[in-house]
Amino acid sequence: MSNTRPRRGKGDRGFATRDPYEVAFFARKHGIATVDAKRIINTHGSDRDSCDKAANRLK
């Protein structure tokens, strides 16, 4: 048995706009429309912090 650990990254912390569940969850979390949530995610990319800030500005 080797003493090396398997390499593990941070994981996928961003959004996937092709996954309707994630867009719906983001919209519900911030109390905004699904269309607005999808537009924010497409505009700001998969960076959660910038998407959260944009959603808070939209409220």
N, CA, C and O atoms as a Tripos MOL2 file, in Angstrom:
@<TRIPOS>MOLECULE
protein
  236   235    59     0     0
PROTEIN
NO_CHARGES

@<TRIPOS>ATOM
      1 N           0.8430   -1.1690    0.0000 N.3       1 MET1
      2 CA          0.0000    0.0000    0.0000 C.3       1 MET1
      3 C           0.8920    1.2370    0.0000 C.2       1 MET1
      4 O           1.8530    1.3310    0.7630 O.2       1 MET1
      5 N           0.5540    2.1710   -0.8620 N.am      2 SER2
      6 CA          1.3770    3.3730   -0.9620 C.3       2 SER2
      7 C           0.9540    4.4080    0.0770 C.2       2 SER2
      8 O          -0.1610    4.3740    0.5970 O.2       2 SER2
      9 N           1.8550    5.3100    0.3570 N.am      3 ASN3
     10 CA          1.5820    6.3450    1.3350 C.3       3 ASN3
     11 C           1.0870    7.6410    0.7060 C.2       3 ASN3
     12 O           0.8770    8.6270    1.4120 O.2       3 ASN3
     13 N           0.9000    7.6530   -0.5950 N.am      4 THR4
     14 CA          0.4500    8.8740   -1.2580 C.3       4 THR4
     15 C          -1.0670    8.9720   -1.2140 C.2       4 THR4
     16 O          -1.7790    7.9760   -1.3420 O.2       4 THR4
     17 N          -1.5330   10.1750   -1.0340 N.am      5 ARG5
     18 CA         -2.9660   10.4070   -1.0290 C.3       5 ARG5
     19 C          -3.4250   10.7490   -2.4420 C.2       5 ARG5
     20 O          -2.6590   11.3090   -3.2260 O.2       5 ARG5
     21 N          -4.6420   10.4240   -2.7610 N.am      6 PRO6
     22 CA         -5.1480   10.8160   -4.0770 C.3       6 PRO6
     23 C          -5.3090   12.3300   -4.1480 C.2       6 PRO6
     24 O          -5.6230   12.9740   -3.1470 O.2       6 PRO6
     25 N          -5.0980   12.8860   -5.3180 N.am      7 ARG7
     26 CA         -5.2270   14.3230   -5.4950 C.3       7 ARG7
     27 C          -6.7020   14.6930   -5.5180 C.2       7 ARG7
     28 O          -7.5150   14.0730   -6.2020 O.2       7 ARG7
     29 N          -7.0120   15.7110   -4.7570 N.am      8 ARG8
     30 CA         -8.3890   16.1780   -4.7160 C.3       8 ARG8
     31 C          -8.4020   17.6820   -4.8830 C.2       8 ARG8
     32 O          -7.6470   18.3990   -4.2260 O.2       8 ARG8
     33 N          -9.2560   18.1510   -5.7580 N.am      9 GLY9
     34 CA         -9.3720   19.5800   -5.9920 C.3       9 GLY9
     35 C         -10.4730   20.1810   -5.1420 C.2       9 GLY9
     36 O         -11.0580   19.5170   -4.2850 O.2       9 GLY9
     37 N         -10.7410   21.4420   -5.3950 N.am     10 LYS10
     38 CA        -11.7840   22.1420   -4.6560 C.3      10 LYS10
     39 C         -13.1740   21.6380   -5.0060 C.2      10 LYS10
     40 O         -14.0970   21.7410   -4.1980 O.2      10 LYS10
     41 N         -13.3230   21.1080   -6.1700 N.am     11 GLY11
     42 CA        -14.6400   20.6860   -6.6130 C.3      11 GLY11
     43 C         -15.2870   21.7670   -7.4480 C.2      11 GLY11
     44 O         -14.7030   22.8280   -7.6640 O.2      11 GLY11
     45 N         -16.4550   21.5090   -7.9030 N.am     12 ASP12
     46 CA        -17.1750   22.4570   -8.7340 C.3      12 ASP12
     47 C         -18.0050   23.3700   -7.8380 C.2      12 ASP12
     48 O         -19.0610   22.9740   -7.3440 O.2      12 ASP12
     49 N         -17.5240   24.5850   -7.6360 N.am     13 ARG13
     50 CA        -18.2190   25.5300   -6.7580 C.3      13 ARG13
     51 C         -19.0520   26.5240   -7.5530 C.2      13 ARG13
     52 O         -19.6690   27.4110   -6.9640 O.2      13 ARG13
     53 N         -19.0840   26.4010   -8.8460 N.am     14 GLY14
     54 CA        -19.8140   27.3560   -9.6650 C.3      14 GLY14
     55 C         -21.2160   26.8750   -9.9940 C.2      14 GLY14
     56 O         -21.6850   25.8740   -9.4530 O.2      14 GLY14
     57 N         -21.8780   27.5970  -10.8840 N.am     15 PHE15
     58 CA        -23.2200   27.2650  -11.3090 C.3      15 PHE15
     59 C         -23.1880   26.6270  -12.6850 C.2      15 PHE15
     60 O         -22.2570   26.8340  -13.4630 O.2      15 PHE15
     61 N         -24.1900   25.8680  -12.9610 N.am     16 ALA16
     62 CA        -24.3750   25.3350  -14.3000 C.3      16 ALA16
     63 C         -25.7500   25.7900  -14.7670 C.2      16 ALA16
     64 O         -26.7620   25.3080  -14.2580 O.2      16 ALA16
     65 N         -25.8060   26.7060  -15.7220 N.am     17 THR17
     66 CA        -27.1070   27.2180  -16.1580 C.3      17 THR17
     67 C         -27.8840   26.1680  -16.9370 C.2      17 THR17
     68 O         -29.0950   26.3030  -17.1140 O.2      17 THR17
     69 N         -27.2200   25.1420  -17.3980 N.am     18 ARG18
     70 CA        -27.9460   24.0940  -18.1070 C.3      18 ARG18
     71 C         -28.6680   23.1630  -17.1370 C.2      18 ARG18
     72 O         -29.4620   22.3250  -17.5620 O.2      18 ARG18
     73 N         -28.4010   23.3000  -15.8430 N.am     19 ASP19
     74 CA        -29.0730   22.4980  -14.8330 C.3      19 ASP19
     75 C         -30.1980   23.3270  -14.2210 C.2      19 ASP19
     76 O         -29.9260   24.2220  -13.4200 O.2      19 ASP19
     77 N         -31.4520   23.0560  -14.5740 N.am     20 PRO20
     78 CA        -32.5610   23.8810  -14.1010 C.3      20 PRO20
     79 C         -32.6920   23.8970  -12.5760 C.2      20 PRO20
     80 O         -33.1710   24.8800  -12.0100 O.2      20 PRO20
     81 N         -32.2740   22.8280  -11.9100 N.am     21 TYR21
     82 CA        -32.3760   22.7820  -10.4520 C.3      21 TYR21
     83 C         -31.5180   23.8720   -9.8110 C.2      21 TYR21
     84 O         -31.9610   24.5330   -8.8710 O.2      21 TYR21
     85 N         -30.3050   24.0630  -10.3060 N.am     22 GLU22
     86 CA        -29.4180   25.0620   -9.7120 C.3      22 GLU22
     87 C         -29.9270   26.4750   -9.9420 C.2      22 GLU22
     88 O         -29.8150   27.3230   -9.0570 O.2      22 GLU22
     89 N         -30.4810   26.7400  -11.1090 N.am     23 VAL23
     90 CA        -31.0340   28.0590  -11.3920 C.3      23 VAL23
     91 C         -32.2520   28.3050  -10.5030 C.2      23 VAL23
     92 O         -32.4090   29.3920   -9.9480 O.2      23 VAL23
     93 N         -33.1070   27.3030  -10.3710 N.am     24 ALA24
     94 CA        -34.2990   27.4360   -9.5270 C.3      24 ALA24
     95 C         -33.9120   27.6210   -8.0630 C.2      24 ALA24
     96 O         -34.5390   28.4080   -7.3530 O.2      24 ALA24
     97 N         -32.8990   26.9150   -7.6130 N.am     25 PHE25
     98 CA        -32.4420   27.0520   -6.2280 C.3      25 PHE25
     99 C         -31.8970   28.4510   -5.9750 C.2      25 PHE25
    100 O         -32.1910   29.0600   -4.9460 O.2      25 PHE25
    101 N         -31.1070   28.9590   -6.9100 N.am     26 PHE26
    102 CA        -30.5500   30.3000   -6.7780 C.3      26 PHE26
    103 C         -31.6670   31.3440   -6.7420 C.2      26 PHE26
    104 O         -31.6180   32.2830   -5.9470 O.2      26 PHE26
    105 N         -32.6670   31.1800   -7.5980 N.am     27 ALA27
    106 CA        -33.7860   32.1160   -7.6330 C.3      27 ALA27
    107 C         -34.5750   32.0680   -6.3290 C.2      27 ALA27
    108 O         -34.9490   33.1100   -5.7910 O.2      27 ALA27
    109 N         -34.8250   30.8840   -5.8270 N.am     28 ARG28
    110 CA        -35.5730   30.7280   -4.5770 C.3      28 ARG28
    111 C         -34.7790   31.2690   -3.3920 C.2      28 ARG28
    112 O         -35.3470   31.8750   -2.4840 O.2      28 ARG28
    113 N         -33.4860   31.0510   -3.4040 N.am     29 LYS29
    114 CA        -32.6170   31.5140   -2.3180 C.3      29 LYS29
    115 C         -32.6670   33.0310   -2.1750 C.2      29 LYS29
    116 O         -32.6700   33.5600   -1.0640 O.2      29 LYS29
    117 N         -32.7080   33.7250   -3.3160 N.am     30 HIS30
    118 CA        -32.6700   35.1780   -3.2880 C.3      30 HIS30
    119 C         -34.0460   35.8230   -3.4710 C.2      30 HIS30
    120 O         -34.1680   37.0460   -3.3970 O.2      30 HIS30
    121 N         -35.0670   35.0230   -3.7070 N.am     31 GLY31
    122 CA        -36.4070   35.5650   -3.8750 C.3      31 GLY31
    123 C         -36.5850   36.3470   -5.1530 C.2      31 GLY31
    124 O         -37.2680   37.3710   -5.1670 O.2      31 GLY31
    125 N         -35.9740   35.8750   -6.2360 N.am     32 ILE32
    126 CA        -36.0800   36.5480   -7.5300 C.3      32 ILE32
    127 C         -36.6710   35.5770   -8.5420 C.2      32 ILE32
    128 O         -36.7880   34.3810   -8.2750 O.2      32 ILE32
    129 N         -37.0400   36.0960   -9.6950 N.am     33 ALA33
    130 CA        -37.6040   35.2590  -10.7530 C.3      33 ALA33
    131 C         -36.5270   34.3640  -11.3660 C.2      33 ALA33
    132 O         -35.3440   34.7050  -11.3610 O.2      33 ALA33
    133 N         -36.9490   33.2290  -11.8880 N.am     34 THR34
    134 CA        -36.0220   32.2820  -12.5070 C.3      34 THR34
    135 C         -35.3320   32.8980  -13.7180 C.2      34 THR34
    136 O         -34.1500   32.6520  -13.9580 O.2      34 THR34
    137 N         -36.0630   33.6870  -14.4680 N.am     35 VAL35
    138 CA        -35.4910   34.3460  -15.6500 C.3      35 VAL35
    139 C         -34.3760   35.3030  -15.2200 C.2      35 VAL35
    140 O         -33.3200   35.3570  -15.8500 O.2      35 VAL35
    141 N         -34.6200   36.0560  -14.1440 N.am     36 ASP36
    142 CA        -33.5960   36.9780  -13.6470 C.3      36 ASP36
    143 C         -32.3810   36.2160  -13.1250 C.2      36 ASP36
    144 O         -31.2430   36.6390  -13.3290 O.2      36 ASP36
    145 N         -32.6240   35.1040  -12.4580 N.am     37 ALA37
    146 CA        -31.5170   34.3010  -11.9360 C.3      37 ALA37
    147 C         -30.6500   33.7700  -13.0690 C.2      37 ALA37
    148 O         -29.4230   33.8000  -12.9860 O.2      37 ALA37
    149 N         -31.2860   33.2870  -14.1170 N.am     38 LYS38
    150 CA        -30.5260   32.7630  -15.2540 C.3      38 LYS38
    151 C         -29.7280   33.8700  -15.9410 C.2      38 LYS38
    152 O         -28.5960   33.6490  -16.3690 O.2      38 LYS38
    153 N         -30.3180   35.0560  -16.0440 N.am     39 ARG39
    154 CA        -29.6200   36.1870  -16.6540 C.3      39 ARG39
    155 C         -28.4040   36.5890  -15.8200 C.2      39 ARG39
    156 O         -27.3410   36.8840  -16.3650 O.2      39 ARG39
    157 N         -28.5670   36.6000  -14.4980 N.am     40 ILE40
    158 CA        -27.4400   36.9440  -13.6170 C.3      40 ILE40
    159 C         -26.3220   35.9300  -13.7610 C.2      40 ILE40
    160 O         -25.1530   36.3010  -13.8610 O.2      40 ILE40
    161 N         -26.6690   34.6600  -13.7710 N.am     41 ILE41
    162 CA        -25.6520   33.6070  -13.8700 C.3      41 ILE41
    163 C         -24.9440   33.6810  -15.2140 C.2      41 ILE41
    164 O         -23.7270   33.5120  -15.2790 O.2      41 ILE41
    165 N         -25.6890   33.9330  -16.2920 N.am     42 ASN42
    166 CA        -25.0570   34.0460  -17.6110 C.3      42 ASN42
    167 C         -24.1610   35.2820  -17.6980 C.2      42 ASN42
    168 O         -23.1280   35.2470  -18.3670 O.2      42 ASN42
    169 N         -24.5410   36.3590  -17.0390 N.am     43 THR43
    170 CA        -23.7660   37.5950  -17.0890 C.3      43 THR43
    171 C         -22.4910   37.5120  -16.2650 C.2      43 THR43
    172 O         -21.4210   37.9190  -16.7190 O.2      43 THR43
    173 N         -22.6090   36.9800  -15.0420 N.am     44 HIS44
    174 CA        -21.4880   36.9770  -14.1060 C.3      44 HIS44
    175 C         -20.6890   35.6730  -14.1030 C.2      44 HIS44
    176 O         -19.7110   35.5480  -13.3660 O.2      44 HIS44
    177 N         -21.0850   34.7380  -14.8920 N.am     45 GLY45
    178 CA        -20.3610   33.4720  -14.9350 C.3      45 GLY45
    179 C         -20.6810   32.6080  -13.7280 C.2      45 GLY45
    180 O         -21.7440   32.7480  -13.1230 O.2      45 GLY45
    181 N         -19.7840   31.7360  -13.3830 N.am     46 SER46
    182 CA        -20.0670   30.7780  -12.3210 C.3      46 SER46
    183 C         -19.4990   31.2080  -10.9680 C.2      46 SER46
    184 O         -19.4270   30.3960  -10.0450 O.2      46 SER46
    185 N         -19.0980   32.4710  -10.8390 N.am     47 ASP47
    186 CA        -18.5750   32.9750   -9.5760 C.3      47 ASP47
    187 C         -19.7400   33.2430   -8.6270 C.2      47 ASP47
    188 O         -20.5340   34.1540   -8.8590 O.2      47 ASP47
    189 N         -19.8430   32.4620   -7.5740 N.am     48 ARG48
    190 CA        -20.9790   32.5690   -6.6600 C.3      48 ARG48
    191 C         -21.0330   33.9080   -5.9440 C.2      48 ARG48
    192 O         -22.1180   34.4580   -5.7520 O.2      48 ARG48
    193 N         -19.8920   34.4400   -5.5480 N.am     49 ASP49
    194 CA        -19.8850   35.7110   -4.8210 C.3      49 ASP49
    195 C         -20.4450   36.8430   -5.6720 C.2      49 ASP49
    196 O         -21.2780   37.6180   -5.2030 O.2      49 ASP49
    197 N         -19.9980   36.9440   -6.9090 N.am     50 SER50
    198 CA        -20.4890   38.0300   -7.7630 C.3      50 SER50
    199 C         -21.9600   37.8200   -8.1180 C.2      50 SER50
    200 O         -22.7030   38.7930   -8.2460 O.2      50 SER50
    201 N         -22.3890   36.5840   -8.2780 N.am     51 CYS51
    202 CA        -23.8000   36.3150   -8.5550 C.3      51 CYS51
    203 C         -24.6700   36.6670   -7.3460 C.2      51 CYS51
    204 O         -25.7600   37.2170   -7.5040 O.2      51 CYS51
    205 N         -24.1980   36.3550   -6.1550 N.am     52 ASP52
    206 CA        -24.9470   36.7020   -4.9450 C.3      52 ASP52
    207 C         -25.0670   38.2140   -4.7950 C.2      52 ASP52
    208 O         -26.1320   38.7190   -4.4410 O.2      52 ASP52
    209 N         -23.9880   38.9350   -5.0600 N.am     53 LYS53
    210 CA        -24.0130   40.3930   -4.9530 C.3      53 LYS53
    211 C         -24.9750   40.9930   -5.9810 C.2      53 LYS53
    212 O         -25.7110   41.9290   -5.6710 O.2      53 LYS53
    213 N         -24.9700   40.4540   -7.2040 N.am     54 ALA54
    214 CA        -25.8640   40.9500   -8.2360 C.3      54 ALA54
    215 C         -27.3320   40.6700   -7.8770 C.2      54 ALA54
    216 O         -28.2030   41.5020   -8.1350 O.2      54 ALA54
    217 N         -27.6000   39.5200   -7.2950 N.am     55 ALA55
    218 CA        -28.9680   39.1890   -6.8910 C.3      55 ALA55
    219 C         -29.4320   40.0950   -5.7570 C.2      55 ALA55
    220 O         -30.5970   40.4900   -5.7170 O.2      55 ALA55
    221 N         -28.5340   40.4240   -4.8410 N.am     56 ASN56
    222 CA        -28.8940   41.3230   -3.7510 C.3      56 ASN56
    223 C         -29.1610   42.7340   -4.2560 C.2      56 ASN56
    224 O         -30.0260   43.4280   -3.7200 O.2      56 ASN56
    225 N         -28.4260   43.1710   -5.2870 N.am     57 ARG57
    226 CA        -28.6720   44.4710   -5.8840 C.3      57 ARG57
    227 C         -30.0130   44.5080   -6.6070 C.2      57 ARG57
    228 O         -30.6580   45.5550   -6.6710 O.2      57 ARG57
    229 N         -30.4340   43.3650   -7.1510 N.am     58 LEU58
    230 CA        -31.6750   43.2800   -7.9010 C.3      58 LEU58
    231 C         -32.8930   43.3990   -6.9890 C.2      58 LEU58
    232 O         -33.9350   43.9030   -7.4070 O.2      58 LEU58
    233 N         -32.7670   42.9440   -5.7670 N.am     59 LYS59
    234 CA        -33.9120   42.9760   -4.8280 C.3      59 LYS59
    235 C         -34.3700   44.3300   -4.5860 C.2      59 LYS59
    236 O         -35.3170   44.5350   -3.8270 O.2      59 LYS59
@<TRIPOS>BOND
     1     1     2 1
     2     2     3 1
     3     3     4 2
     4     3     5 am
     5     5     6 1
     6     6     7 1
     7     7     8 2
     8     7     9 am
     9     9    10 1
    10    10    11 1
    11    11    12 2
    12    11    13 am
    13    13    14 1
    14    14    15 1
    15    15    16 2
    16    15    17 am
    17    17    18 1
    18    18    19 1
    19    19    20 2
    20    19    21 am
    21    21    22 1
    22    22    23 1
    23    23    24 2
    24    23    25 am
    25    25    26 1
    26    26    27 1
    27    27    28 2
    28    27    29 am
    29    29    30 1
    30    30    31 1
    31    31    32 2
    32    31    33 am
    33    33    34 1
    34    34    35 1
    35    35    36 2
    36    35    37 am
    37    37    38 1
    38    38    39 1
    39    39    40 2
    40    39    41 am
    41    41    42 1
    42    42    43 1
    43    43    44 2
    44    43    45 am
    45    45    46 1
    46    46    47 1
    47    47    48 2
    48    47    49 am
    49    49    50 1
    50    50    51 1
    51    51    52 2
    52    51    53 am
    53    53    54 1
    54    54    55 1
    55    55    56 2
    56    55    57 am
    57    57    58 1
    58    58    59 1
    59    59    60 2
    60    59    61 am
    61    61    62 1
    62    62    63 1
    63    63    64 2
    64    63    65 am
    65    65    66 1
    66    66    67 1
    67    67    68 2
    68    67    69 am
    69    69    70 1
    70    70    71 1
    71    71    72 2
    72    71    73 am
    73    73    74 1
    74    74    75 1
    75    75    76 2
    76    75    77 am
    77    77    78 1
    78    78    79 1
    79    79    80 2
    80    79    81 am
    81    81    82 1
    82    82    83 1
    83    83    84 2
    84    83    85 am
    85    85    86 1
    86    86    87 1
    87    87    88 2
    88    87    89 am
    89    89    90 1
    90    90    91 1
    91    91    92 2
    92    91    93 am
    93    93    94 1
    94    94    95 1
    95    95    96 2
    96    95    97 am
    97    97    98 1
    98    98    99 1
    99    99   100 2
   100    99   101 am
   101   101   102 1
   102   102   103 1
   103   103   104 2
   104   103   105 am
   105   105   106 1
   106   106   107 1
   107   107   108 2
   108   107   109 am
   109   109   110 1
   110   110   111 1
   111   111   112 2
   112   111   113 am
   113   113   114 1
   114   114   115 1
   115   115   116 2
   116   115   117 am
   117   117   118 1
   118   118   119 1
   119   119   120 2
   120   119   121 am
   121   121   122 1
   122   122   123 1
   123   123   124 2
   124   123   125 am
   125   125   126 1
   126   126   127 1
   127   127   128 2
   128   127   129 am
   129   129   130 1
   130   130   131 1
   131   131   132 2
   132   131   133 am
   133   133   134 1
   134   134   135 1
   135   135   136 2
   136   135   137 am
   137   137   138 1
   138   138   139 1
   139   139   140 2
   140   139   141 am
   141   141   142 1
   142   142   143 1
   143   143   144 2
   144   143   145 am
   145   145   146 1
   146   146   147 1
   147   147   148 2
   148   147   149 am
   149   149   150 1
   150   150   151 1
   151   151   152 2
   152   151   153 am
   153   153   154 1
   154   154   155 1
   155   155   156 2
   156   155   157 am
   157   157   158 1
   158   158   159 1
   159   159   160 2
   160   159   161 am
   161   161   162 1
   162   162   163 1
   163   163   164 2
   164   163   165 am
   165   165   166 1
   166   166   167 1
   167   167   168 2
   168   167   169 am
   169   169   170 1
   170   170   171 1
   171   171   172 2
   172   171   173 am
   173   173   174 1
   174   174   175 1
   175   175   176 2
   176   175   177 am
   177   177   178 1
   178   178   179 1
   179   179   180 2
   180   179   181 am
   181   181   182 1
   182   182   183 1
   183   183   184 2
   184   183   185 am
   185   185   186 1
   186   186   187 1
   187   187   188 2
   188   187   189 am
   189   189   190 1
   190   190   191 1
   191   191   192 2
   192   191   193 am
   193   193   194 1
   194   194   195 1
   195   195   196 2
   196   195   197 am
   197   197   198 1
   198   198   199 1
   199   199   200 2
   200   199   201 am
   201   201   202 1
   202   202   203 1
   203   203   204 2
   204   203   205 am
   205   205   206 1
   206   206   207 1
   207   207   208 2
   208   207   209 am
   209   209   210 1
   210   210   211 1
   211   211   212 2
   212   211   213 am
   213   213   214 1
   214   214   215 1
   215   215   216 2
   216   215   217 am
   217   217   218 1
   218   218   219 1
   219   219   220 2
   220   219   221 am
   221   221   222 1
   222   222   223 1
   223   223   224 2
   224   223   225 am
   225   225   226 1
   226   226   227 1
   227   227   228 2
   228   227   229 am
   229   229   230 1
   230   230   231 1
   231   231   232 2
   232   231   233 am
   233   233   234 1
   234   234   235 1
   235   235   236 2
@<TRIPOS>SUBSTRUCTURE
     1 MET1         2 RESIDUE 1 A MET
     2 SER2         6 RESIDUE 1 A SER
     3 ASN3        10 RESIDUE 1 A ASN
     4 THR4        14 RESIDUE 1 A THR
     5 ARG5        18 RESIDUE 1 A ARG
     6 PRO6        22 RESIDUE 1 A PRO
     7 ARG7        26 RESIDUE 1 A ARG
     8 ARG8        30 RESIDUE 1 A ARG
     9 GLY9        34 RESIDUE 1 A GLY
    10 LYS10       38 RESIDUE 1 A LYS
    11 GLY11       42 RESIDUE 1 A GLY
    12 ASP12       46 RESIDUE 1 A ASP
    13 ARG13       50 RESIDUE 1 A ARG
    14 GLY14       54 RESIDUE 1 A GLY
    15 PHE15       58 RESIDUE 1 A PHE
    16 ALA16       62 RESIDUE 1 A ALA
    17 THR17       66 RESIDUE 1 A THR
    18 ARG18       70 RESIDUE 1 A ARG
    19 ASP19       74 RESIDUE 1 A ASP
    20 PRO20       78 RESIDUE 1 A PRO
    21 TYR21       82 RESIDUE 1 A TYR
    22 GLU22       86 RESIDUE 1 A GLU
    23 VAL23       90 RESIDUE 1 A VAL
    24 ALA24       94 RESIDUE 1 A ALA
    25 PHE25       98 RESIDUE 1 A PHE
    26 PHE26      102 RESIDUE 1 A PHE
    27 ALA27      106 RESIDUE 1 A ALA
    28 ARG28      110 RESIDUE 1 A ARG
    29 LYS29      114 RESIDUE 1 A LYS
    30 HIS30      118 RESIDUE 1 A HIS
    31 GLY31      122 RESIDUE 1 A GLY
    32 ILE32      126 RESIDUE 1 A ILE
    33 ALA33      130 RESIDUE 1 A ALA
    34 THR34      134 RESIDUE 1 A THR
    35 VAL35      138 RESIDUE 1 A VAL
    36 ASP36      142 RESIDUE 1 A ASP
    37 ALA37      146 RESIDUE 1 A ALA
    38 LYS38      150 RESIDUE 1 A LYS
    39 ARG39      154 RESIDUE 1 A ARG
    40 ILE40      158 RESIDUE 1 A ILE
    41 ILE41      162 RESIDUE 1 A ILE
    42 ASN42      166 RESIDUE 1 A ASN
    43 THR43      170 RESIDUE 1 A THR
    44 HIS44      174 RESIDUE 1 A HIS
    45 GLY45      178 RESIDUE 1 A GLY
    46 SER46      182 RESIDUE 1 A SER
    47 ASP47      186 RESIDUE 1 A ASP
    48 ARG48      190 RESIDUE 1 A ARG
    49 ASP49      194 RESIDUE 1 A ASP
    50 SER50      198 RESIDUE 1 A SER
    51 CYS51      202 RESIDUE 1 A CYS
    52 ASP52      206 RESIDUE 1 A ASP
    53 LYS53      210 RESIDUE 1 A LYS
    54 ALA54      214 RESIDUE 1 A ALA
    55 ALA55      218 RESIDUE 1 A ALA
    56 ASN56      222 RESIDUE 1 A ASN
    57 ARG57      226 RESIDUE 1 A ARG
    58 LEU58      230 RESIDUE 1 A LEU
    59 LYS59      234 RESIDUE 1 A LYS
